[in-house]
Amino acid sequence: MRYIFSGNMPAKTPEILMRADDFTPISLLVTQLERKTLERYIEYKRIGYCDFIMMDSGAYSVFTGRASTTIDQYIDFINVAHKDVDVFVELDTIPGEWGKSKKPEDYIVSADKSWNDFLYTRERVRCPEKIMSVFHSGEPYEALKRTLEWTDSSGKHLDYIGISAAKDADNKNRDTYMQDVRTVIDNSSNPDVGTHLFGTTALNVLKTIPCRSCDSTTHVRMAGFGCLISPTFGQITVSSKGGTKGSAKTHFLHTADSKKIKKLEEELEPLKLTIKDVADDPAARTAFNIRSILQLINTTYAYDPSNSLKRKSLI
């Protein structure tokens, strides 16, 4: 499973992460609205820090009114960047209107418009095989079936599709939804299609759901909060700065005994980091978190069919 890291990380993070003797290139996500970041990621590919770039369309920023773009503008940009980017997420239509309650018909409209725009995009870009469709939570499963059953002029099914879970869904409903999506896929004529999970990056959920990839900002968000994701201790606060996150009651460095401190130092050693480094520097914490996440998804939280929980279907 490919874990794709999104969100702007500190400039020193690549240098720190690449210190490890067992370093392997990571996967990154950028939106079309972040052109300077894309330039930096292309350079990361050149130096061997990154081996895969996914470009998001920025549809959520358009949905919230924070950005503006058109499908034709996006197509023009895809045709410029197609050699450097591995996957382009379509400019999908998110159900409903920002700030308003969603109506049942909103999900039908979004599913149909997203699908039509996906086909419109594929017909006009130099890399149609790199365009990813998106199916949103709440949309009719018939729309997902339409995506799975579609074939191009040569009779080839789509190889890789995006699945977007509701951002406000609790883990129980999200897990049930993903199990239902999996059932629809398994019963289609395209059961081996790869899926990318948007907004589903909790490790305990990923271990129960088969997917080709997912994306997350967890590594950089936790670092910004002064936290590490430790394979041994879980989420721990280590920042040297004060505030709620640094209070004596929750701060790992204030409460851990010498054995725990030594264990954390052992985890930091491959990156040649010290306790002081991760206490003081968000770049160091971000690098450590990336390494930890990659380790965890390949060990403790690796997907196994026996992990799947059977719940009452939402279909």
Secondary structure as GFF3:
##gff-version 3
##sequence-region A 1 315
A	DSSP	beta_strand	2	5	.	.	.	ID=ss1
A	DSSP	alpha_helix	13	17	.	.	.	ID=ss2
A	DSSP	beta_strand	26	31	.	.	.	ID=ss3
A	DSSP	alpha_helix	35	47	.	.	.	ID=ss4
A	DSSP	beta_strand	50	56	.	.	.	ID=ss5
A	DSSP	alpha_helix	59	64	.	.	.	ID=ss6
A	DSSP	alpha_helix	71	81	.	.	.	ID=ss7
A	DSSP	beta_strand	87	89	.	.	.	ID=ss8
A	DSSP	alpha_helix	104	122	.	.	.	ID=ss9
A	DSSP	three_ten_helix	128	130	.	.	.	ID=ss10
A	DSSP	beta_strand	131	132	.	.	.	ID=ss11
A	DSSP	beta_strand	134	136	.	.	.	ID=ss12
A	DSSP	alpha_helix	141	149	.	.	.	ID=ss13
A	DSSP	beta_strand	160	164	.	.	.	ID=ss14
A	DSSP	alpha_helix	171	186	.	.	.	ID=ss15
A	DSSP	beta_strand	194	198	.	.	.	ID=ss16
A	DSSP	alpha_helix	203	206	.	.	.	ID=ss17
A	DSSP	beta_strand	213	216	.	.	.	ID=ss18
A	DSSP	alpha_helix	218	224	.	.	.	ID=ss19
A	DSSP	beta_strand	227	230	.	.	.	ID=ss20
A	DSSP	beta_strand	234	237	.	.	.	ID=ss21
A	DSSP	three_ten_helix	244	246	.	.	.	ID=ss22
A	DSSP	alpha_helix	252	255	.	.	.	ID=ss23
A	DSSP	alpha_helix	258	268	.	.	.	ID=ss24
A	DSSP	three_ten_helix	269	271	.	.	.	ID=ss25
A	DSSP	alpha_helix	275	280	.	.	.	ID=ss26
A	DSSP	alpha_helix	282	297	.	.	.	ID=ss27
A	DSSP	three_ten_helix	305	307	.	.	.	ID=ss28
###
